[in-house]
Each structure stands twice: as C-alpha cells, then as structure tokens.
Amino acid sequence: MIKPVIMTVDDEPEVLNAVERDLRKRFAADYRIVKAGSGAQALEAVRQLKQRNAALALFLVDARMPQMSGTEFLVEARKIFPDARKVLLTAYADTDVAIAGINQVQLDHYLMKPWDPPAERLYPVLDDLLGDWSASFRPPFEGIRVAGSPWSPKSHDVKDFLSRNLTPYQWVDVEQDAAVRAEAEAASPGLTRLPVVFFPDGTTLLEPSGRALAEKLGLQTTATKPFYDLVIVGGGPTGLAAAVYAGSEGLRTVIVERETTGGQAGTSAAIENYLGFPSGVSGADLARRATAQAKRFGAEVLTAREVAKVRVEAPYRMATLDDGTELACYALLLSCGMQVRRLEVPGIETLTGAGVFYGAALTEAAACRGKDVLIVGGANSAGQATLSFARYAHKVTMLVRGAALAESMSSYLVDRIKDTPNIEVLTGAEVVAAHGSGHLEAADVASGEARDIRRIEAAAMFIFIGATPRSEVAAGLVERDPGGFILTGPDLRTGGKLPRSWQLERDPFLLETSVPGIFAAGDVRHGSSKRVASAVGEGSSAVGMVHKYLETV
Ligand SMILES: Cc1cc2nc3c(=O)[nH]c(=O)nc-3n(C[C@H](O)[C@H](O)[C@H](O)COP(=O)(O)OP(=O)(O)OC[C@H]3O[C@@H](n4cnc5c(N)ncnc54)[C@H](O)[C@@H]3O)c2cc1C
C-alpha cells in the first residue's frame, strides 16, 4: 500500500529542514514526509494529494507564518483531510494561539519550539497521534469487506462490532454493487443470509456472531488459566481501570466482556469532561488505549464472552460463562454497567437496527449524510450525538420530553446546539410511533398541551432515554436496591444493620457487596455517579479493597 503522508509546514527554511530531518529519522519507514514553505504551497500540495487518493495522517505546522497562519492553514486543510491529526509548533509566547487552534480546528496538540531532544519532546506525541490515526484509518481497499443490505440490523451489528474493535473494513451495499452482489450470492445463495463478510485470506462468514468475528480476528475469547486472583465481569471504563491496576500490581486478572471493551463510554462520540483531554476524546479511543494498557500489565481480556451467572464455592468465587465453562477466583468485581432503556412505542421494535438505533451508533454516520435525523432524549449523551450527527446530516431534530434543554444537559452542549444552524430542538415532545417499510421513514411526535401529533420524516432515529443496571448476573446472590442497582459498603445497612447473610466481624469494604470478596463498582452500583471519571475511579479503588480482602483468604 502507498505510504500515508505526514506534512510539515514552516516559513523558516532552517526550521523546516530540521523538522523534516527529525520526522524522516523516525517515521520514513512507514510514512511519506512532505514539506512546504508556506500555507499556500502546502494547500496546493494537500489538494494534489487528495486527487491522487493519498492518505494524510498528520499535519505539523508552524503557528506563526506570514500571509497564512498555521491555524488558518489547518482550517482549510481539514476540509480536505478531516481525519488527519493536527499539531501546531509554537513559541512559548504563543499559548493563546494554540488555545485558539483548539477551538477553531480541534487541534490535537501543540508543541513548543525547540523540540530537542526529539526522542523526548517530539516522537512520543507524534507516535501517540499516529497510532490514534491509524487505528481509525480505513484503507481504500484490501482488508475486510462487509457486504449486506443497508439498514439491516444484522449488518449494523457486524459493522458496529468491527468498528468498536478498531478493525478497518469496507462496507458494500449489495443493492448498489452488482459485482459484489454476485460474490455475495455465491457465498449466500439467494442472499438469504446477510451480511457476508469477506476476509483477505479468501474465507467468508455469513451473518457472523460477535464471538465468530472475535475468533476470526484473533481476539482472545477463552481464558488461559482455570484460576485467577480477580475476575472482572464487564470491560467498560470501570472494569478496564480495575484491570490496569490489578494487572500492574501483580494480580492474575481476567476481564470477561460480552461485547467489546469500552462499555457505554465506547459508544460516545466525544467525551469532553474526562481529565487530561482538553479537546475531548472519543469513547472508542479511550477504550482502545485502556485495553492496550490493561493487556500490557498482563490482564487477559476476553471479548464477546458473557458471564451468565456468578456463584460462591467457598473459598472461591465462580463465574459461569455463556458456554458453561467456569472461571474460579478469589475475588470478583461486578462492573457490568447499564444497558439502554428501550422505547416501547409501535413500530420501534421492527425498525431497530433498520434506521432506529440505541446510542450514538456512529457506524451509521456515513449513511446519514445529507439526510434528516431524529435524536430522542435531552441528556448529555443525546447532546453529544446531536452535535456529532449534525456534521453529516442535512438536519437533526432533537425530541426532548422536558420543557427546556438546559434542564437535563450541560450548558456547554446547550450553547453549541444553539449555535449549530441545522439542529432544531423540540421540547415537550415524545415519539409515539415509528413508520417505515424495511427501514425508518418517519416518526409520529406528540407535543404541546393538546399532545398534537405531527409526522416528521427521517432516515434515522437515535434514542437516548436512559439505562437500567445489568445486575441480573448476580441476582439472588448479592443485595440490590429496588431499581436493580447493587448495594455495597455502608449502603448495605438498613436500620443500621447489615444483612443477615453477612457473617463476618468486619464491615463490608466500601465497594464490597453483601457477599465477601464480590465487589461492585461503576454504573451498576447503587449511588454511583454515572460518569466515566467516577467509573474509572471506582474501578481502580476496588483493586485496593481486593488486596485487603486477599489478605484474609
Ligand atoms: C452515549 C453515551 C455518552 C456518554 N458520555 C459521557 C461523557 O461525556 N462523560 C461522562 O463522564 N460520562 C459519559 N457517559 C456515561 C459513561 O459512559 C458511563 O458512566 C460509564 O461508561 C460507566 O462505566 P461502567 O464500566 O461502569 O459501565 P459500562 O460502560 O456500562 O460497561 C459495562 C460493560 O460490562 C459489559 N457486561 C455487562 N454484563 C456483562 C456480563 N454478564 N458478562 C460480560 N460482560 C458484561 C457490558 O457489555 C459493558 O461493556 C456516557 C454514556 C453514554 C451511553
């Protein structure tokens, strides 16, 4: 494949040559280094690269250049290569310029001049950004192809699984591409089973399950040991944080994740309030980094495997997997999070996956290009998705049950929504039915005091109406509140008393359930904050308590 490009722009020839030299030293094996002495020259080169169908991975641009500043250049360049990572080179006094860059072009980083030694001050930043870019980069050909019909729920599941596992694939609509349709028919006569997934090694899978895909992609689906110090049920932010700390502190640790690591956060288009990411971070990106970190510390991560039941076989805790195999451990963490609440109105169920989606379903963004989209819900997650889809869709209509958006959403999102011209917000509005043959075409929306019904045409509807805890796996074993959230630590007391099942002299640790050695943290826990940062905090704190527990067994 042709090498992707790193472009550097600087009007001072010595600086330009020095950057080019340092870039070549480190990246020439994998990237083509292209340099330009001005913004105008660089833009011309960018246009030519686009015409040649080249891939542009990263811009490294001087902030202060005559005629066209670094930020002005990036404003234009990102219209042509929106996914390329953007770095400004600034002098110390230019922090304001860099902050303006973050706001105007969603700058990924600003580097101070001089960047010597590059091994410390240049390469780590660029390595990180390029890793990030290549993880989401879709090569124009080669690789996996998914052939299916648009708006089909099964095709959506496959695309979602691949993209959440950062596996590049090409989507081909069998209605539109006769050649691929013929190929797909050869594998699936009459196209009764779609999608067909074609792999570069010549093999195919029909309507594959998450597990079949995981196995084909070489993801770990079975545990290597029969016994662990800590089994973590659920690989969202809570479980991942716990695995990082447990692994780094020498505990034999395994995460069992029913889908793909990242949990709810993994479906978020942009998490903007997580410490250390001033320009925001996508949930998928955060999940990728955390998963890599957990594995680096020796934790095992099983993908597309579900824990069906948790039980005690003293002195061990046992996790029974979906195929009946059992993992034994000393301590077990329930970090199963929450699942989205379903919208129960006529038409929704049959159209789910066919234009109706729960969560942000960013895999569908391309299919929404130029179309009208509905977002149901008024919390932050709905706001983030609205802004995200507004970049592709012709129009996004938000349907909010409350009287005002500000009742349920952070003000920074409310402001941005107000400033985006192709977003309309309907308050006091509820979806009462969905219509469409084969895929969503319109929704009936009731609003106003008289609950007048208005039909709104839309190609897609994304629903964000809250979630319920996934605690069934430990039902009947640990104490839960009436909403199904798991009780831990002091919350286990009623009328000052611990449950009768608690036999130990000591009190339960803060994140320990009514069963000693079984911990719960993150969204599934009663009283948790339902935020990424608190999930990560609880996951890591739980490991400290696991250590204390292990001292007693
Ligand atoms: C669209 C969206 C946007 C959001 N944006 C933000 C934001 O900007 N900022 C913020 O702070 N918070 C945000 N949140 C909230 C945040 O994502 C959650 O608080 C956080 O993900 C909770 O982490 P968790 O690990 O406790 O649970 P989850 O993220 O729910 O993860 C639990 C995991 O456990 C797995 N699992 C469940 N049961 C089993 C089982 N039996 N066996 C195996 N695996 C199982 C699930 O598949 C899942 O992957 C957002 C949420 C959503 C849905």
The ligand as an SDF file (V2000), in Angstrom:
LIG
                    3D

 53 58  0  0  0  0  0  0  0  0999 V2000
  -23.7150    7.7490   24.6130 C   0  0  0  0  0  0  0  0  0  0  0  0
  -23.1070    7.9940   25.9720 C   0  0  0  0  0  0  0  0  0  0  0  0
  -22.3010    9.1050   26.1770 C   0  0  0  0  0  0  0  0  0  0  0  0
  -21.7050    9.3380   27.4320 C   0  0  0  0  0  0  0  0  0  0  0  0
  -20.8970   10.4290   27.5870 N   0  0  0  0  0  0  0  0  0  0  0  0
  -20.2850   10.6490   28.7680 C   0  0  0  0  0  0  0  0  0  0  0  0
  -19.4260   11.7710   28.9320 C   0  0  0  0  0  0  0  0  0  0  0  0
  -19.2380   12.5760   28.0290 O   0  0  0  0  0  0  0  0  0  0  0  0
  -18.8180   11.9400   30.1320 N   0  0  0  0  0  0  0  0  0  0  0  0
  -19.0000   11.0730   31.1720 C   0  0  0  0  0  0  0  0  0  0  0  0
  -18.3870   11.2620   32.2100 O   0  0  0  0  0  0  0  0  0  0  0  0
  -19.8340   10.0050   31.0470 N   0  0  0  0  0  0  0  0  0  0  0  0
  -20.4830    9.7720   29.8780 C   0  0  0  0  0  0  0  0  0  0  0  0
  -21.3280    8.7020   29.7390 N   0  0  0  0  0  0  0  0  0  0  0  0
  -21.5120    7.7850   30.9010 C   0  0  0  0  0  0  0  0  0  0  0  0
  -20.3620    6.7640   30.9590 C   0  0  0  0  0  0  0  0  0  0  0  0
  -20.1660    6.2120   29.6820 O   0  0  0  0  0  0  0  0  0  0  0  0
  -20.6480    5.6900   31.9680 C   0  0  0  0  0  0  0  0  0  0  0  0
  -20.8050    6.2700   33.2270 O   0  0  0  0  0  0  0  0  0  0  0  0
  -19.5200    4.6450   32.0240 C   0  0  0  0  0  0  0  0  0  0  0  0
  -19.3410    4.0220   30.7690 O   0  0  0  0  0  0  0  0  0  0  0  0
  -19.8060    3.5790   33.0840 C   0  0  0  0  0  0  0  0  0  0  0  0
  -18.7990    2.6360   33.0330 O   0  0  0  0  0  0  0  0  0  0  0  0
  -19.0010    1.1500   33.5820 P   0  0  0  0  0  0  0  0  0  0  0  0
  -17.7590    0.4060   33.2350 O   0  0  0  0  0  0  0  0  0  0  0  0
  -19.4040    1.1940   34.9970 O   0  0  0  0  0  0  0  0  0  0  0  0
  -20.2400    0.5530   32.7840 O   0  0  0  0  0  0  0  0  0  0  0  0
  -20.4750    0.3550   31.2170 P   0  0  0  0  0  0  0  0  0  0  0  0
  -19.8250    1.4190   30.4520 O   0  0  0  0  0  0  0  0  0  0  0  0
  -21.9380    0.1560   31.0680 O   0  0  0  0  0  0  0  0  0  0  0  0
  -19.7150   -1.0040   30.8800 O   0  0  0  0  0  0  0  0  0  0  0  0
  -20.1560   -2.2480   31.3660 C   0  0  0  0  0  0  0  0  0  0  0  0
  -19.6500   -3.3470   30.4610 C   0  0  0  0  0  0  0  0  0  0  0  0
  -19.9690   -4.5980   31.0110 O   0  0  0  0  0  0  0  0  0  0  0  0
  -20.3680   -5.4950   29.9920 C   0  0  0  0  0  0  0  0  0  0  0  0
  -21.2050   -6.5330   30.6100 N   0  0  0  0  0  0  0  0  0  0  0  0
  -22.4070   -6.3520   31.2300 C   0  0  0  0  0  0  0  0  0  0  0  0
  -22.8520   -7.5210   31.6960 N   0  0  0  0  0  0  0  0  0  0  0  0
  -21.9360   -8.4470   31.3690 C   0  0  0  0  0  0  0  0  0  0  0  0
  -21.8550   -9.8600   31.5690 C   0  0  0  0  0  0  0  0  0  0  0  0
  -22.8020  -10.5300   32.2220 N   0  0  0  0  0  0  0  0  0  0  0  0
  -20.7610  -10.5140   31.0930 N   0  0  0  0  0  0  0  0  0  0  0  0
  -19.7860   -9.8360   30.4400 C   0  0  0  0  0  0  0  0  0  0  0  0
  -19.8310   -8.5080   30.2080 N   0  0  0  0  0  0  0  0  0  0  0  0
  -20.8820   -7.8340   30.6800 C   0  0  0  0  0  0  0  0  0  0  0  0
  -21.1050   -4.6050   29.0100 C   0  0  0  0  0  0  0  0  0  0  0  0
  -21.1400   -5.1780   27.7070 O   0  0  0  0  0  0  0  0  0  0  0  0
  -20.2610   -3.3290   29.0670 C   0  0  0  0  0  0  0  0  0  0  0  0
  -19.2380   -3.3370   28.1130 O   0  0  0  0  0  0  0  0  0  0  0  0
  -21.9460    8.4430   28.5130 C   0  0  0  0  0  0  0  0  0  0  0  0
  -22.7870    7.3340   28.3140 C   0  0  0  0  0  0  0  0  0  0  0  0
  -23.3680    7.1000   27.0750 C   0  0  0  0  0  0  0  0  0  0  0  0
  -24.2750    5.9090   26.8700 C   0  0  0  0  0  0  0  0  0  0  0  0
  1  2  1  0
  2  3  1  0
  2 52  2  0
  3  4  2  0
  4  5  1  0
  4 50  1  0
  5  6  2  0
  6  7  1  0
  6 13  1  0
  7  8  2  0
  7  9  1  0
  9 10  1  0
 10 11  2  0
 10 12  1  0
 12 13  2  0
 13 14  1  0
 14 15  1  0
 14 50  1  0
 15 16  1  0
 16 17  1  0
 16 18  1  0
 18 19  1  0
 18 20  1  0
 20 21  1  0
 20 22  1  0
 22 23  1  0
 23 24  1  0
 24 25  2  0
 24 26  1  0
 24 27  1  0
 27 28  1  0
 28 29  2  0
 28 30  1  0
 28 31  1  0
 31 32  1  0
 32 33  1  0
 33 34  1  0
 33 48  1  0
 34 35  1  0
 35 36  1  0
 35 46  1  0
 36 37  1  0
 36 45  1  0
 37 38  2  0
 38 39  1  0
 39 40  1  0
 39 45  2  0
 40 41  1  0
 40 42  2  0
 42 43  1  0
 43 44  2  0
 44 45  1  0
 46 47  1  0
 46 48  1  0
 48 49  1  0
 50 51  2  0
 51 52  1  0
 52 53  1  0
M  END
$$$$
